[in-house]
Each structure stands twice: as structure tokens, then as C-alpha cells.
């Protein structure tokens, strides 16, 4: 963990290093994923079976490619009632939030007499990647599946690794609640490739979304264009802007809530109170002593954690904007004043009683967010990721007469005479 202060003479250089720190896929991952994708493209199901035997230690011919809906229903009904209610609350709130994102079609006639507009339609099929093994996240399944359902996607196929043939029953329960149509026992880059190209009994999809490790993220990056993707997600990150009015234990827990994800996650605190900064660092150390995920969280905090002392809290916002973090938490008395200054963040959590963890589960907004400074140009997963817009226009004879001459002039100026002719022929007929 590093300590920085804007008053330090070398602050600019040190902060540049923090902003530009690379925590994502290496060249080796890129090369290995390319080989896996080629194998699945060229050898289809046989390649997927071979990689599953090698990496997940089971034979799809014996365990079966598909997990049947009945297994998901059984897992859902076998849940502890309190846990089932928590999943249902999360699903209800996620669905309500995303229902408000559905775009409206438009159809108007402008002053030139041209009918123009746009029509929105869902993709035919979407594929969801759901991590398995140690990282089994039913919350991510809901966050990916529900927007697709709200969009109206007709076929929702899910791939998930099942190490040694086993799968977390909570993931199956969430799949039942979300209404997944197909679940396949395939993970890793080969699972993403199976969704993109089709492999064995898995038919190809149009869009692939969902979190995964470095190999999964790299597979999505390389397959963009074959299919649509939500984003290339890197390691998770949180930036907390906090004043001395907070409980240091609360803020320490907030920082660790992301550090426990992976050893390459990033947790950064901005504060204008040096004594409070010391108290938060001490709180992190205390909490690591009895945290079940302490090995991972400690490695992430030591390697990628930072505490930045600023003159005023407003000074923290331009610095946070440079980081363009996945999660930005404004734990201050008047969060709106700072929020008004924010330009780049995946999702913002306002006030002392809005920990980022609430957003991960039951608040409603999507927790699939841009990482690695991509919030400068990208947004979190939404209903729009599962839809496409088709524009349309219609001219009658009078409208063509108004717009045609300008079209001909521009087409000839660009050296495209056939474009011009397709208009002039109609104009002559109309004269």
C-alpha cells in the first residue's frame, strides 16, 4: 500500500504511476487464448471436450453437456428461505431498475416532409458467462440475465465451468429465478468460444456478456466482431472519497470489499484528514486479521492499495476522474456537491450509508461496470447491450424534390456518380 499527498513535490509523478498501473492480461494470456479460440472454431465440440477434460477434470460425454431445468428448480426450492428471499428481492429490484431503461421507438415527419425514426429490437440470442469454482457469483448471473430478459431476448444460453463436474447450487437457483433457457457445463475461453462460434450441441449467440478471469476477458476481446460483448472487464477497483466524520472501520471494510475479489484488485482512499487516513489503514490491518479472504485481500491491498491525502475533498474529484474507477464511493456529509463534479465513474455511491456492497446485490443498478479507466468512454451493462436500433426513413415525391439536389451535389463532390444518378433519375421522373 502506498501513501501519497498532493503536497509532496513528486506527487504528480507518483500519481501518474498509480493511474497507469497495469493489472490486466499478459502477452502469454493473449497467445494462449488465441490458440484456444482457433481450436474451438476449427474442431468445435471435440476441442471443448478436450479443454474441459484438461482444465475442469471431467468428461462431458459422461457428465453431460447440459444441466437440465429441473436441477435448477430443485436447487431454488431447496434454498434456505432467508437466502431465497434475498435472491428474490435482488431480482425484483434489478428488474424494476432495468425496466426503466427500455428505449422507445420513434416515428416522426419533419419539416421537409421526410418520415424518419428508429425501431428497437432485441438480439435473437444472448450468451452469459458465469464463473464457477471458487468464484461462484449468483448475483452476477442476475445482473446479466435480467437485463436480457427485460430487453426481450428470445434465447438465453449460459456457460459455466464445473470443476470435477460439480456446480454451486446457488448458481443453479439463480438461473431458475432469472429464467435461463440453457445451461452448459463449459467454462474458460473455450466456453466463450462455444457461445460465439457454436460447438457441439451449443448453438451460436449474438452477444456474450458476463464476468470471468483474465482468459475469459481476453476471449471476449478477441471475439468482438464475431459476437457483440458487454465490455472487456479487468480487475475490480474502488475509490473512496471520505472525510474524518466517518467511522474508520466502515471505510476500511469498504476498501477490503473489493480487495477480497482478487490479488490484482485496486482499493484507493482519498481524504483531507491525515489522522483519519491513519485510522483507516489501522482498521484495514485489524480486519485482515480475521477475514476469511485475508490472503487474497492482503495481497491486493499491499500491491495495489493507496491512500491519497488532499487539501480539500473537492481536490480529490479531478484525481478520481483520472482513475475513472469502476466504483466511486463519496462517503461525505454532502455527497451531491462532489457528485456534481464527477465526470468519469462506472457507478457512484452517495453518502456514508451507501457502501458499494449494496450495489453488488440488491440496490438495482447493474454491477457489471467498466474497469481499467474505461469509464472514460464506457458505461455499465444495461438493457441496451441486448438490443439494437434500426433507423428508417420514407420520402414521398415532394420530399425527394426538396432533398435530392443537395444529395446529388454532395455525391458528385465525393466522386460517387452512381449515388448521384440514383437520385437524379427519380428527380427527372418527377419533373
C-alpha positions in Angstrom: 0.0 0.0 0.0 1.3 3.4 -0.9 0.8 6.7 0.8 0.7 9.9 -1.3 0.0 13.6 -0.6 -0.8 16.3 -3.1 1.6 18.5 -1.1 4.6 16.2 -1.9 6.9 17.6 -4.5 6.9 14.3 -6.5 3.1 13.8 -6.2 2.4 14.2 -10.0 4.9 11.5 -10.9 3.8 9.1 -8.3 0.1 9.6 -9.1 0.8 9.1 -12.8 2.3 5.7 -11.9 -0.8 4.8 -9.9 -3.1 5.8 -12.8 -1.1 3.9 -15.4 -0.5 0.8 -13.3 -1.3 -2.3 -15.4 -3.2 -5.1 -13.8 -4.6 -6.9 -16.8 -3.8 -9.8 -19.2 -0.2 -10.5 -20.2 1.1 -11.4 -23.6 1.1 -15.1 -22.6 -2.7 -15.0 -21.9 -3.3 -13.3 -25.2 -1.4 -16.0 -27.1 -2.9 -18.9 -25.2 -6.5 -17.6 -25.7 -5.9 -17.2 -29.4 -4.9 -20.9 -29.6 -8.0 -22.0 -27.7 -10.3 -19.9 -29.9 -8.7 -21.4 -33.1 -9.1 -24.9 -31.7 -12.8 -24.4 -30.9 -13.5 -22.7 -34.3 -11.8 -25.4 -36.2 -12.7 -28.5 -34.1 -16.0 -27.5 -32.5 -17.2 -29.8 -29.8 -14.2 -32.1 -29.8 -12.0 -29.1 -28.7 -14.4 -28.1 -26.0 -14.5 -31.6 -24.6 -10.7 -31.8 -24.6 -10.2 -28.5 -22.8 -12.9 -29.5 -20.3 -11.1 -32.7 -19.5 -7.8 -30.9 -19.1 -8.9 -27.8 -17.2 -12.1 -28.9 -15.3 -11.2 -32.6 -14.8 -14.4 -34.2 -16.1 -15.6 -35.7 -19.4 -18.6 -34.0 -21.0 -19.5 -37.3 -22.6 -20.1 -38.8 -19.1 -21.3 -35.8 -17.1 -23.4 -34.4 -19.9 -23.0 -31.0 -21.6 -26.3 -29.6 -20.4 -27.7 -29.0 -16.9 -31.5 -29.6 -17.0 -34.0 -27.0 -15.8 -35.3 -29.4 -13.2 -32.0 -29.3 -11.4 -32.2 -25.6 -11.2 -35.8 -25.7 -9.9 -34.7 -28.2 -7.3 -31.8 -26.0 -6.2 -34.1 -23.0 -5.9 -36.7 -24.7 -3.8 -34.0 -26.3 -1.6 -32.5 -22.9 -0.6 -32.8 -21.7 3.0 -35.9 -19.5 3.0 -34.0 -16.4 4.0 -31.5 -16.8 1.2 -34.3 -17.5 -1.3 -36.0 -14.3 -0.2 -32.7 -12.3 -0.6 -32.3 -13.6 -4.1 -35.9 -12.7 -4.9 -35.5 -9.2 -3.5 -32.4 -8.7 -5.6 -34.1 -10.0 -8.8 -37.2 -7.8 -8.2 -35.1 -4.6 -7.7 -32.8 -5.4 -10.6 -35.8 -6.0 -12.9 -37.5 -2.8 -11.8 -34.4 -0.7 -12.4 -33.8 -2.1 -15.8 -37.4 -1.9 -16.9 -37.0 1.9 -16.9 -34.1 1.6 -19.4 -36.2 0.1 -22.2 -35.9 2.6 -25.1 -38.9 3.9 -27.0 -39.3 3.7 -30.8 -39.6 7.0 -32.6 -41.6 7.8 -35.8 -41.9 11.4 -37.0 -42.3 13.5 -40.1 -40.0 16.6 -40.2 -40.5 20.0 -41.8 -39.2 18.6 -45.2 -41.9 16.0 -45.3 -39.5 13.1 -44.5 -40.7 10.3 -42.3 -37.8 9.2 -40.1 -37.3 7.4 -36.9 -35.8 4.4 -35.1 -37.1 0.9 -34.1 -35.5 -1.0 -31.3 -35.4 -4.8 -31.3 -33.7 -7.4 -29.0 -30.9 -9.7 -30.3 -32.2 -13.2 -31.1 -29.8 -15.0 -28.7 -27.5 -13.9 -25.8 -24.8 -15.9 -24.1 -23.9 -15.4 -20.4 -20.6 -16.4 -18.9 -21.0 -17.3 -15.2 -17.8 -18.0 -13.2 -17.7 -21.3 -11.3 -15.4 -23.0 -8.8 -14.0 -20.6 -6.2 -15.7 -17.6 -7.8 -19.4 -18.5 -7.9 -21.5 -15.4 -8.1 -25.3 -15.8 -8.4 -25.6 -12.0 -8.1 -23.7 -11.6 -11.4 -26.0 -14.1 -13.0 -29.0 -12.0 -12.1 -27.2 -8.8 -13.2 -26.6 -10.2 -16.7 -29.7 -12.3 -17.2 -32.4 -9.9 -16.1 -31.5 -7.1 -18.4 -31.5 -9.6 -21.3 -34.9 -10.8 -20.3 -36.2 -7.2 -19.9 -34.9 -6.5 -23.4 -36.9 -9.4 -24.8 -34.1 -11.7 -25.8 -35.6 -14.9 -27.1 -32.9 -17.4 -26.2 -30.6 -17.0 -23.2 -27.7 -19.6 -23.0 -25.4 -19.8 -20.1 -22.0 -21.4 -19.8 -20.3 -22.1 -16.5 -17.3 -24.2 -15.5 -18.0 -27.2 -13.3 -14.7 -28.3 -11.8 -14.7 -32.1 -11.2 -18.3 -32.0 -12.6 -19.6 -30.0 -9.6 -21.6 -26.7 -9.7 -22.6 -24.4 -6.9 -26.4 -24.9 -6.2 -26.8 -21.2 -5.5 -25.9 -20.5 -9.2 -28.5 -23.1 -10.3 -31.1 -21.4 -8.1 -30.3 -18.0 -9.5 -30.5 -19.4 -13.1 -34.0 -20.7 -12.3 -35.1 -17.4 -10.9 -33.7 -15.5 -13.9 -35.3 -17.8 -16.4 -32.2 -19.0 -18.2 -33.1 -21.2 -21.2 -30.0 -23.3 -21.5 -27.1 -24.1 -19.1 -23.9 -25.7 -20.4 -21.1 -27.3 -18.3 -18.4 -25.4 -20.2 -16.1 -22.7 -18.9 -13.0 -20.7 -19.7 -12.1 -19.2 -23.0 -13.4 -22.4 -24.6 -16.8 -21.6 -23.2 -16.8 -18.1 -24.7 -15.7 -19.5 -28.0 -18.5 -22.1 -27.9 -21.1 -19.3 -27.5 -19.5 -17.3 -30.3 -18.9 -20.0 -32.9 -21.3 -22.7 -31.7 -19.7 -26.0 -30.6 -21.2 -29.5 -30.1 -24.8 -29.0 -29.0 -24.3 -25.3 -28.2 -25.8 -23.0 -31.0 -24.1 -19.7 -31.5 -25.4 -16.5 -30.0 -25.3 -12.8 -31.0 -24.0 -11.2 -27.7 -21.8 -12.6 -24.9 -21.8 -10.9 -21.5 -20.6 -11.8 -18.0 -17.5 -11.6 -15.8 -14.6 -14.0 -15.7 -10.9 -14.4 -15.2 -8.2 -13.0 -17.5 -8.7 -15.8 -20.0 -12.4 -15.1 -20.3 -11.9 -11.4 -20.6 -9.3 -11.9 -23.3 -11.5 -14.3 -25.2 -14.3 -11.8 -25.3 -11.9 -9.1 -26.5 -10.6 -11.3 -29.3 -14.1 -12.5 -30.3 -15.6 -9.0 -30.5 -16.9 -8.7 -34.1 -17.8 -12.3 -34.3 -20.3 -11.5 -31.5 -21.1 -8.4 -29.5 -19.8 -8.2 -26.0 -20.7 -6.1 -22.9 -17.1 -5.0 -22.2 -13.6 -6.2 -21.6 -13.6 -6.4 -17.9 -10.4 -6.2 -15.9 -9.7 -6.4 -12.2 -12.2 -4.8 -9.9 -11.5 -1.4 -8.3 -12.9 1.0 -5.8 -12.1 4.7 -5.0 -13.5 6.0 -1.7 -13.6 9.8 -1.0 -14.1 10.1 2.7 -13.9 12.8 5.4 -13.0 12.5 9.0 -16.7 12.2 10.0 -16.7 8.6 9.0 -16.1 5.5 11.2 -12.7 4.3 10.1 -13.9 0.7 10.4 -16.6 1.3 7.9 -14.2 2.8 5.3 -11.7 0.0 5.9 -14.3 -2.6 5.3 -15.4 -0.7 2.1 -11.8 -0.9 0.8 -11.5 -4.6 1.6 -14.8 -5.3 -0.1 -13.1 -5.0 -3.4 -9.6 -6.2 -2.3 -11.0 -9.6 -1.4 -12.1 -10.3 -5.0 -8.6 -10.9 -6.4 -4.9 -10.2 -5.7 -4.9 -7.6 -8.6 -7.9 -5.5 -7.5 -7.3 -1.9 -6.5 -8.6 0.0 -3.5 -7.8 3.7 -3.1 -8.8 6.2 -0.3 -8.8 10.0 -0.8 -9.2 12.0 2.3 -8.4 15.5 3.6 -7.7 14.2 7.2 -4.3 12.7 7.9 -5.3 11.3 11.3 -8.4 9.7 9.7 -6.2 8.2 7.0 -4.0 6.6 9.7 -7.1 5.2 11.4 -8.4 3.7 8.2 -5.1 2.0 7.5 -5.1 0.6 11.0 -8.7 -0.6 10.6 -7.8 -2.4 7.4 -5.0 -4.2 9.3 -7.3 -5.2 12.1 -10.0 -6.5 9.8 -7.5 -8.5 7.8 -6.6 -10.5 10.9 -9.9 -12.3 10.9 -11.1 -12.0 7.3 -11.8 -15.4 5.7 -10.5 -13.9 2.4 -7.4 -12.3 4.1 -4.8 -13.9 1.9 -6.3 -12.5 -1.3 -7.3 -9.2 0.3 -3.9 -8.6 1.9 -2.0 -9.3 -1.4 -4.3 -6.9 -3.2 -4.0 -4.2 -0.5 -0.2 -4.5 -0.3 0.3 -4.4 -4.1 -2.4 -2.1 -5.3 -3.9 -0.2 -2.3 -3.3 3.5 -1.9 -4.1 6.4 0.5 -4.0 9.9 -1.0 -4.1 12.9 1.2 -5.6 16.0 -0.4 -6.0 19.6 0.7 -9.8 19.6 0.2 -12.2 16.9 -0.8 -13.1 18.7 -4.0 -9.4 18.3 -4.9 -10.0 14.6 -4.9 -12.5 14.6 -7.7 -10.2 15.5 -10.7 -7.8 12.9 -9.4 -10.6 10.3 -9.2 -11.7 11.3 -12.7 -8.2 10.4 -14.0 -8.6 7.0 -12.5 -12.2 6.7 -13.9 -12.9 4.0 -11.4 -15.4 1.1 -11.6 -16.8 2.1 -8.2 -16.6 5.6 -6.7 -17.9 6.0 -3.1 -18.5 9.5 -1.8 -18.6 9.0 2.0 -19.1 12.6 3.0 -21.7 14.8 4.6 -22.8 16.5 1.3 -22.2 13.9 -1.4 -24.2 15.7 -4.0 -21.8 18.7 -4.1 -19.0 16.3 -5.0 -21.1 14.2 -7.3 -21.9 17.2 -9.4 -18.2 17.5 -10.1 -17.7 13.8 -11.1 -17.2 13.1 -14.9 -15.9 9.6 -15.1 -17.0 6.6 -12.9 -18.8 3.3 -13.6 -21.1 3.8 -10.6 -21.2 6.3 -7.8 -22.4 5.6 -4.2 -23.5 8.7 -2.3 -23.2 9.3 1.4 -22.0 7.5 4.5 -24.7 4.8 4.4 -24.3 3.7 0.8 -21.5 1.1 0.8 -20.5 -0.3 -2.6 -21.5 -3.8 -1.5 -25.2 -2.7 -1.6 -24.8 -2.1 -5.3 -23.3 -5.5 -5.8 -26.5 -7.3 -4.7 -29.9 -5.7 -4.1 -29.9 -1.9 -4.9 -30.9 -2.4 -8.6 -28.4 -0.6 -10.8 -26.2 -3.1 -12.7 -22.9 -4.1 -11.0 -21.2 -5.1 -14.3 -19.2 -2.0 -14.8 -16.2 -0.7 -16.8 -12.8 -1.2 -15.2 -9.2 -0.1 -16.1 -10.2 3.5 -16.7 -12.7 2.6 -19.4 -15.4 4.6 -17.5 -14.0 7.5 -19.5 -15.9 6.2 -22.6 -18.0 3.2 -21.5 -21.0 2.5 -19.2 -22.2 -0.4 -17.1 -24.3 -3.2 -18.5 -27.8 -2.3 -19.5 -30.8 -3.4 -21.4 -29.3 -1.6 -24.4 -26.5 -4.1 -24.6 -29.1 -6.7 -25.6 -30.8 -4.5 -28.2 -30.0 -2.9 -31.5 -31.5 0.2 -33.1 -32.7 0.2 -36.7 -33.2 3.6 -38.3 -35.7 4.2 -41.0 -36.8 6.9 -43.4 -39.5 7.4 -46.0 -39.7 10.2 -48.7 -42.6 11.0 -50.9 -42.2 12.8 -54.3 -42.2 16.2 -52.7 -39.7 15.3 -50.0 -37.3 13.9 -52.6 -37.6 17.1 -54.6 -36.5 19.0 -51.5 -33.6 16.9 -50.5 -32.5 15.4 -53.8 -30.5 18.3 -55.3 -28.3 18.6 -52.3 -27.7 14.9 -52.3 -26.6 15.0 -55.9 -24.2 17.8 -55.3 -22.6 16.1 -52.4 -22.3 12.7 -54.2 -20.6 14.3 -57.2 -18.3 16.2 -54.9 -17.2 12.9 -53.4 -16.7 11.3 -56.8 -19.6 8.9 -56.5 -21.6 9.3 -59.7 -23.8 6.2 -59.2 -25.0 7.7 -55.9 -26.0 10.9 -57.7 -27.6 9.0 -60.6 -29.9 7.0 -58.2 -31.3 10.4 -57.2 -31.3 12.3 -60.5 -33.2 9.6 -62.3 -36.0 9.9 -59.8 -35.9 13.7 -59.9 -36.3 13.7 -63.7 -39.3 11.4 -63.5 -40.8 13.8 -61.0 -40.3 16.9 -63.2 
